[in-house]
């Protein structure tokens, strides 16, 4: 079998949002987003099987002529980062499309083909905005009522004391049952924002630990391995990060030196992980007793990124959670999964079930794309 042609399919119009969206990591001066783009790869084969994957910027020609069952060689050539030229091709979406073909050819869901550990994974609702405490509490209570058992809150306010007040308000309102995660986004570029010092980050970590926060994400830039390791050693709460880490080799020192208790690669962001990369990071982390909680993009391609992530993480044991972008009324199934025939929904106990159809197990409603 060979891939004969790869096309990039885009929605005719972006997915409109019900109100302007300025995510925490863009505060204080970011331009609000009004709509979400949607695009994906469609890889055709000489046997009539078609694979799909999120568009990650890689040239379609990279996968043309490739035997999908040689997906490992494709990953090494374009995504591994092991040698010069083995990364930077933004080919993750193509790798995912190749895996989709393999699963469809085998007539098996990918997670079963790869060796499943489970068929359901707990997800956390990743909120995205800096809301006043009262509105944040209302948002979280609504999210919990929909079945989520874990919620991530954002910190990026000008005064860190206001960040703590928001988390404290949520903890007081929901009690001890909810798993609260916190993302400081200190690795993101945010013009006009006064980033935390090591001292501030350590103070915040200790204060958040007292509020029974499960993990603190990105309290410092990922390049400050020493500072991250100091914070991780000072608290029992998990320290997490790594969504912008270029390749799996760049996680080596963070894991070895204890900078991250939880590593967070993204299947699509940056284009160098894909399904193989996520599994390799989990394998790298496991002997050190580290966990992996993958980052999942929150845009229009969310469902495709989530599908690849779930299939990879259902095959490893050290993944307790997966990110699920959810921040009503902006990030909902109607916006982040607008073109998926059967959107991923959260069950009453906070879990998402793996698709049971071959390959990625999802189908795009191309009629709705308006092509």
Secondary structure, DSSP 8 states (H G I E B T S, - for coil): --EEEEEEEE-SS-EEEEEEE--GGGTTT---EEEE--EEEEEEETTS-EEEEE--S--GGGTTT--GGGHHHHHHHHT--SSTTSS-S--HHHHHHHHHHHHHHHTSBHHHHH--S-SEEEEEEE------HHHHHHHHHHHHHTT-SEEEEE---SSHHHHHHHHHHHHHHHTTSSEEEEE--TTS--TT-----HHHHHHHHHHHHHTT-SEEE-SS-TT-HHHHHHHHHH-SSEEEE-TT--SGGGGHHHHHTTS-SEE--BSSGGGS-HHHHHHHHHHHHHTTT-EE--B---STTHHHHHHHHHHHHTT-SS---EEEE-BTTTBSHHHHTTTBSS-----TTSEEE---SSBT---B-GGGGT-
